[in-house]
């Protein structure tokens, strides 16, 4: 065997392999990196003046005069005046509440369960169902619980309109994880049971002027829904809704109530929000069926869930009113 020729052959083959690797890297990897870099540049050029990193930075947008823009506009109407569109005198989805009764300002207010940026969050894990849920499924959860009604078709016009609206108001948001200002504000939870008598005083002094002394809200002058929603009774959220939980309601109230309050300029102290939330939830409201099926993994059930079963031996009363030091 001519070892010299074999050695030269192997050297030549090695150089050919190196050349192929360099060529592939140049043709495949670099353009991909360039294209990704260019997309980032384009995104910055398009959105640099309006990129939202906190929900409070959201500015009202005008929907385009296009099929998508018109669908988004219809979705906003469904959010702001839900009852007017989902009840025609014959077909009733739920109560007279609107989605914006909780998702304030059409779902654009910070720490009022805003929709802004949600298209970057879903699908996501929801402990109540113990599974990954789509945004459509989450919206239907609100129809079934907060509006005490029934789910709407996931591929129907109304659901498509709501999703399109959320997509359009989320267009300039950062696209990684949750946006600051989503969900509800954090607060210092008193290490005691809620004081219903104190909650009643807070309600009478701070809430009754809008929601009525009887908590039944004020109807719109025009339309079928409420200007200010009822907080208990047949037209309120049912006992399976998130707002039926003391801590969730308290965090919502702290950042948003009375009207005009904001997360950075609250009008209630933590203990006031805590006690008035308990007072509001102490009244009768519609009962959600099959609540025992919620939270298949009971270890993930929130401490303030007002209905059993539980993974602990703490009383229902303490789960409803605290203290939540368990």
C-alpha positions as a Python dict, from the first residue, in 0.01 Angstrom:
ca = {
    (1, 'X'): (0, 0, 0),
    (2, 'X'): (127, 347, -93),
    (3, 'X'): (99, 519, 245),
    (4, 'X'): (215, 852, 110),
    (5, 'X'): (-69, 862, -144),
    (6, 'X'): (-320, 753, 122),
    (7, 'X'): (-199, 1028, 356),
    (8, 'X'): (-232, 1290, 83),
    (9, 'X'): (-578, 1158, -3),
    (10, 'X'): (-694, 1182, 360),
    (11, 'X'): (-556, 1535, 390),
    (12, 'X'): (-740, 1639, 76),
    (13, 'X'): (-1061, 1479, 203),
    (14, 'X'): (-1026, 1663, 534),
    (15, 'X'): (-994, 1997, 357),
    (16, 'X'): (-1302, 1918, 147),
    (17, 'X'): (-1502, 1842, 464),
    (18, 'X'): (-1384, 2166, 627),
    (19, 'X'): (-1485, 2359, 316),
    (20, 'X'): (-1828, 2198, 314),
    (21, 'X'): (-1882, 2284, 682),
    (22, 'X'): (-1784, 2647, 623),
    (23, 'X'): (-2010, 2666, 317),
    (24, 'X'): (-2308, 2521, 505),
    (25, 'X'): (-2251, 2756, 793),
    (26, 'X'): (-2234, 3053, 561),
    (27, 'X'): (-2536, 2957, 354),
    (28, 'X'): (-2762, 2823, 630),
    (29, 'X'): (-2678, 2962, 971),
    (30, 'X'): (-2574, 3316, 890),
    (31, 'X'): (-2880, 3397, 677),
    (32, 'X'): (-3105, 3259, 949),
    (33, 'X'): (-2933, 3475, 1207),
    (34, 'X'): (-2948, 3770, 969),
    (35, 'X'): (-3317, 3715, 901),
    (36, 'X'): (-3393, 3689, 1272),
    (37, 'X'): (-3186, 4002, 1338),
    (38, 'X'): (-3366, 4183, 1057),
    (39, 'X'): (-3704, 4084, 1201),
    (40, 'X'): (-3596, 4229, 1535),
    (41, 'X'): (-3486, 4550, 1364),
    (42, 'X'): (-3815, 4569, 1174),
    (43, 'X'): (-4007, 4516, 1498),
    (44, 'X'): (-3813, 4792, 1668),
    (45, 'X'): (-3868, 5025, 1374),
    (46, 'X'): (-4241, 4955, 1378),
    (47, 'X'): (-4305, 4953, 1750),
    (48, 'X'): (-4020, 5140, 1920),
    (49, 'X'): (-4242, 5440, 1994),
    (50, 'X'): (-4526, 5232, 2138),
    (51, 'X'): (-4377, 4910, 2276),
    (52, 'X'): (-4568, 4825, 2593),
    (53, 'X'): (-4383, 4679, 2891),
    (54, 'X'): (-4659, 4764, 3142),
    (55, 'X'): (-5035, 4760, 3088),
    (56, 'X'): (-5055, 5119, 3216),
    (57, 'X'): (-4870, 5227, 2900),
    (58, 'X'): (-5154, 5111, 2678),
    (59, 'X'): (-5298, 5381, 2455),
    (60, 'X'): (-5632, 5360, 2279),
    (61, 'X'): (-5595, 5236, 1924),
    (62, 'X'): (-5808, 5281, 1615),
    (63, 'X'): (-5896, 4955, 1446),
    (64, 'X'): (-5813, 4935, 1077),
    (65, 'X'): (-6082, 4960, 812),
    (66, 'X'): (-6038, 4596, 719),
    (67, 'X'): (-6217, 4267, 789),
    (68, 'X'): (-5990, 4208, 1089),
    (69, 'X'): (-6038, 4562, 1217),
    (70, 'X'): (-6414, 4532, 1190),
    (71, 'X'): (-6405, 4200, 1372),
    (72, 'X'): (-6193, 4355, 1650),
    (73, 'X'): (-6439, 4645, 1677),
    (74, 'X'): (-6726, 4397, 1714),
    (75, 'X'): (-6525, 4216, 1980),
    (76, 'X'): (-6488, 4539, 2177),
    (77, 'X'): (-6866, 4588, 2169),
    (78, 'X'): (-6912, 4235, 2301),
    (79, 'X'): (-6671, 4309, 2586),
    (80, 'X'): (-6813, 4646, 2685),
    (81, 'X'): (-7184, 4573, 2633),
    (82, 'X'): (-7198, 4197, 2663),
    (83, 'X'): (-7562, 4167, 2761),
    (84, 'X'): (-7685, 4383, 2472),
    (85, 'X'): (-7533, 4140, 2222),
    (86, 'X'): (-7584, 3806, 2392),
    (87, 'X'): (-7949, 3850, 2487),
    (88, 'X'): (-8205, 3916, 2215),
    (89, 'X'): (-8514, 3847, 2422),
    (90, 'X'): (-8504, 3476, 2346),
    (91, 'X'): (-8149, 3346, 2379),
    (92, 'X'): (-7980, 3428, 2708),
    (93, 'X'): (-7612, 3352, 2767),
    (94, 'X'): (-7606, 3447, 3134),
    (95, 'X'): (-7676, 3743, 3361),
    (96, 'X'): (-7674, 4115, 3278),
    (97, 'X'): (-7309, 4173, 3358),
    (98, 'X'): (-7059, 4274, 3091),
    (99, 'X'): (-6708, 4137, 3055),
    (100, 'X'): (-6592, 4492, 3134),
    (101, 'X'): (-6767, 4476, 3471),
    (102, 'X'): (-6447, 4307, 3593),
    (103, 'X'): (-6209, 4363, 3300),
    (104, 'X'): (-6228, 4740, 3335),
    (105, 'X'): (-6199, 4988, 3049),
    (106, 'X'): (-6261, 4715, 2796),
    (107, 'X'): (-5987, 4502, 2948),
    (108, 'X'): (-5717, 4770, 2924),
    (109, 'X'): (-5681, 4887, 3286),
    (110, 'X'): (-5378, 4774, 3486),
    (111, 'X'): (-5442, 4517, 3759),
    (112, 'X'): (-5809, 4483, 3663),
    (113, 'X'): (-5755, 4146, 3493),
    (114, 'X'): (-5662, 4320, 3166),
    (115, 'X'): (-5667, 4151, 2827),
    (116, 'X'): (-5366, 4348, 2703),
    (117, 'X'): (-5086, 4103, 2625),
    (118, 'X'): (-5288, 3786, 2686),
    (119, 'X'): (-5217, 3652, 2338),
    (120, 'X'): (-4855, 3616, 2458),
    (121, 'X'): (-4960, 3416, 2765),
    (122, 'X'): (-5205, 3156, 2635),
    (123, 'X'): (-5217, 2860, 2609),
    (124, 'X'): (-5120, 2833, 2976),
    (125, 'X'): (-5167, 2603, 3273),
    (126, 'X'): (-5486, 2666, 3474),
    (127, 'X'): (-5493, 2493, 3813),
    (128, 'X'): (-5873, 2496, 3835),
    (129, 'X'): (-5887, 2251, 3545),
    (130, 'X'): (-5536, 2112, 3605),
    (131, 'X'): (-5446, 2139, 3238),
    (132, 'X'): (-5309, 2365, 2968),
    (133, 'X'): (-5595, 2587, 2850),
    (134, 'X'): (-5648, 2794, 2540),
    (135, 'X'): (-5758, 3155, 2560),
    (136, 'X'): (-6095, 3047, 2422),
    (137, 'X'): (-6140, 2800, 2707),
    (138, 'X'): (-6046, 3067, 2961),
    (139, 'X'): (-6300, 3310, 2815),
    (140, 'X'): (-6569, 3044, 2833),
    (141, 'X'): (-6480, 2994, 3197),
    (142, 'X'): (-6577, 3357, 3253),
    (143, 'X'): (-6906, 3308, 3067),
    (144, 'X'): (-6988, 3010, 3287),
    (145, 'X'): (-6880, 3164, 3617),
    (146, 'X'): (-6856, 3543, 3618),
    (147, 'X'): (-7155, 3586, 3389),
    (148, 'X'): (-7323, 3279, 3540),
    (149, 'X'): (-7412, 3149, 3196),
    (150, 'X'): (-7300, 2901, 2937),
    (151, 'X'): (-7005, 2863, 2707),
    (152, 'X'): (-7020, 3004, 2356),
    (153, 'X'): (-6893, 2815, 2047),
    (154, 'X'): (-6514, 2837, 2033),
    (155, 'X'): (-6516, 2882, 1656),
    (156, 'X'): (-6827, 3101, 1642),
    (157, 'X'): (-6828, 3462, 1525),
    (158, 'X'): (-6852, 3606, 1876),
    (159, 'X'): (-6555, 3415, 2012),
    (160, 'X'): (-6351, 3500, 1702),
    (161, 'X'): (-6439, 3866, 1753),
    (162, 'X'): (-6332, 3865, 2118),
    (163, 'X'): (-6005, 3690, 2034),
    (164, 'X'): (-5941, 3935, 1749),
    (165, 'X'): (-6002, 4229, 1983),
    (166, 'X'): (-5756, 4091, 2238),
    (167, 'X'): (-5502, 4030, 1962),
    (168, 'X'): (-5532, 4386, 1835),
    (169, 'X'): (-5494, 4554, 2175),
    (170, 'X'): (-5194, 4327, 2243),
    (171, 'X'): (-5010, 4403, 1919),
    (172, 'X'): (-4738, 4625, 2071),
    (173, 'X'): (-4673, 4425, 2386),
    (174, 'X'): (-4354, 4244, 2474),
    (175, 'X'): (-4391, 3886, 2363),
    (176, 'X'): (-4230, 3691, 2645),
    (177, 'X'): (-4441, 3580, 2938),
    (178, 'X'): (-4673, 3791, 3145),
    (179, 'X'): (-4682, 4167, 3109),
    (180, 'X'): (-4640, 4386, 3414),
    (181, 'X'): (-4983, 4508, 3521),
    (182, 'X'): (-5166, 4189, 3424),
    (183, 'X'): (-5377, 3999, 3674),
    (184, 'X'): (-5430, 4163, 4012),
    (185, 'X'): (-5213, 4373, 4241),
    (186, 'X'): (-5031, 4218, 4534),
    (187, 'X'): (-5117, 4344, 4881),
    (188, 'X'): (-5039, 4275, 5245),
    (189, 'X'): (-5302, 4030, 5366),
    (190, 'X'): (-5404, 4086, 5730),
    (191, 'X'): (-5314, 3791, 5949),
    (192, 'X'): (-5666, 3765, 6088),
    (193, 'X'): (-6016, 3668, 5989),
    (194, 'X'): (-6202, 3928, 5786),
    (195, 'X'): (-6417, 4167, 5988),
    (196, 'X'): (-6761, 4177, 5823),
    (197, 'X'): (-6884, 4469, 6035),
    (198, 'X'): (-6586, 4678, 5930),
    (199, 'X'): (-6644, 4561, 5571),
    (200, 'X'): (-7003, 4684, 5591),
    (201, 'X'): (-6886, 5030, 5702),
    (202, 'X'): (-6638, 5044, 5414),
    (203, 'X'): (-6909, 4939, 5171),
    (204, 'X'): (-7156, 5201, 5296),
    (205, 'X'): (-6896, 5479, 5286),
    (206, 'X'): (-6707, 5389, 4970),
    (207, 'X'): (-6916, 5158, 4751),
    (208, 'X'): (-7289, 5211, 4800),
    (209, 'X'): (-7299, 5536, 4602),
    (210, 'X'): (-7239, 5337, 4282),
    (211, 'X'): (-7347, 4984, 4364),
    (212, 'X'): (-7647, 5081, 4577),
    (213, 'X'): (-7713, 5026, 4946),
    (214, 'X'): (-7855, 4686, 4857),
    (215, 'X'): (-7553, 4602, 4637),
    (216, 'X'): (-7772, 4558, 4329),
    (217, 'X'): (-7600, 4813, 4108),
    (218, 'X'): (-7743, 5073, 3872),
    (219, 'X'): (-7886, 4989, 3531),
    (220, 'X'): (-7777, 5176, 3220),
    (221, 'X'): (-7997, 5462, 3102),
    (222, 'X'): (-7989, 5304, 2757),
    (223, 'X'): (-7926, 4939, 2683),
    (224, 'X'): (-8003, 4633, 2886),
    (225, 'X'): (-7700, 4600, 3112),
    (226, 'X'): (-7560, 4780, 3414),
    (227, 'X'): (-7375, 5108, 3447),
    (228, 'X'): (-7251, 4983, 3784),
    (229, 'X'): (-7281, 4606, 3838),
    (230, 'X'): (-7456, 4426, 4124),
    (231, 'X'): (-7215, 4271, 4372),
    (232, 'X'): (-7444, 3994, 4493),
    (233, 'X'): (-7781, 3847, 4409),
    (234, 'X'): (-7918, 3681, 4095),
    (235, 'X'): (-7740, 3911, 3847),
    (236, 'X'): (-7396, 3884, 4002),
    (237, 'X'): (-7110, 3638, 3950),
    (238, 'X'): (-7168, 3289, 4084),
    (239, 'X'): (-6985, 3123, 4372),
    (240, 'X'): (-6748, 2943, 4134),
    (241, 'X'): (-6609, 3267, 3990),
    (242, 'X'): (-6265, 3394, 4078),
    (243, 'X'): (-6416, 3707, 4229),
    (244, 'X'): (-6601, 3489, 4483),
    (245, 'X'): (-6262, 3429, 4646),
    (246, 'X'): (-6184, 3679, 4922),
    (247, 'X'): (-5820, 3740, 4828),
    (248, 'X'): (-5891, 3779, 4457),
    (249, 'X'): (-6174, 4023, 4524),
    (250, 'X'): (-5963, 4217, 4775),
    (251, 'X'): (-5675, 4257, 4529),
    (252, 'X'): (-5915, 4374, 4257),
    (253, 'X'): (-6082, 4621, 4492),
    (254, 'X'): (-5751, 4755, 4625),
    (255, 'X'): (-5628, 4864, 4280),
    (256, 'X'): (-5958, 4975, 4128),
    (257, 'X'): (-6219, 5080, 4382),
    (258, 'X'): (-6380, 5319, 4448),
    (259, 'X'): (-6404, 5439, 4090),
    (260, 'X'): (-6095, 5640, 4004),
    (261, 'X'): (-5853, 5436, 4214),
    (262, 'X'): (-5544, 5297, 4043),
    (263, 'X'): (-5273, 5053, 4141),
    (264, 'X'): (-5031, 5339, 4215),
    (265, 'X'): (-5293, 5564, 4377),
    (266, 'X'): (-5527, 5337, 4575),
    (267, 'X'): (-5808, 5482, 4783),
    (268, 'X'): (-5847, 5195, 5028),
    (269, 'X'): (-5604, 5050, 5278),
    (270, 'X'): (-5523, 4680, 5262),
    (271, 'X'): (-5741, 4595, 5560),
    (272, 'X'): (-6033, 4791, 5413),
    (273, 'X'): (-6012, 4607, 5081),
    (274, 'X'): (-5981, 4277, 5268),
    (275, 'X'): (-6286, 4335, 5489),
    (276, 'X'): (-6514, 4483, 5224),
    (277, 'X'): (-6434, 4194, 4988),
    (278, 'X'): (-6542, 3950, 5258),
    (279, 'X'): (-6857, 4152, 5325),
    (280, 'X'): (-6953, 4151, 4956),
    (281, 'X'): (-6895, 3777, 4927),
    (282, 'X'): (-7093, 3704, 5243),
    (283, 'X'): (-7420, 3753, 5054),
    (284, 'X'): (-7611, 3497, 4851),
    (285, 'X'): (-7528, 3461, 4484),
    (286, 'X'): (-7594, 3203, 4211),
    (287, 'X'): (-7451, 2857, 4274),
    (288, 'X'): (-7216, 2706, 4017),
    (289, 'X'): (-7294, 2342, 3946),
    (290, 'X'): (-7027, 2072, 3965),
    (291, 'X'): (-6785, 2284, 4165),
    (292, 'X'): (-6658, 1966, 4329),
    (293, 'X'): (-6488, 1888, 3997),
    (294, 'X'): (-6273, 2201, 4018),
    (295, 'X'): (-5906, 2160, 4107),
    (296, 'X'): (-5856, 1788, 4034),
    (297, 'X'): (-5521, 1834, 4208),
    (298, 'X'): (-5641, 1964, 4545),
    (299, 'X'): (-5288, 2062, 4647),
    (300, 'X'): (-5318, 2346, 4395),
    (301, 'X'): (-5653, 2471, 4525),
    (302, 'X'): (-5623, 2832, 4654),
    (303, 'X'): (-5654, 2880, 5029),
    (304, 'X'): (-5943, 3124, 4982),
    (305, 'X'): (-6153, 2892, 4766),
    (306, 'X'): (-6497, 2921, 4933),
    (307, 'X'): (-6616, 2569, 4856),
    (308, 'X'): (-6489, 2216, 4930),
    (309, 'X'): (-6335, 1969, 4887),
    (310, 'X'): (-5998, 2067, 5032),
    (311, 'X'): (-5667, 1891, 5078),
    (312, 'X'): (-5656, 2003, 5443),
    (313, 'X'): (-5874, 1990, 5753),
    (314, 'X'): (-5925, 2366, 5777),
    (315, 'X'): (-6290, 2471, 5810),
    (316, 'X'): (-6492, 2615, 5522),
    (317, 'X'): (-6540, 2927, 5736),
    (318, 'X'): (-6166, 2986, 5755),
    (319, 'X'): (-6123, 2918, 5385),
    (320, 'X'): (-6385, 3190, 5323),
    (321, 'X'): (-6278, 3450, 5579),
    (322, 'X'): (-5924, 3370, 5686),
    (323, 'X'): (-5684, 3396, 5846),
    (324, 'X'): (-5492, 3236, 5561),
    (325, 'X'): (-5188, 3142, 5770),
    (326, 'X'): (-5215, 2771, 5697),
}
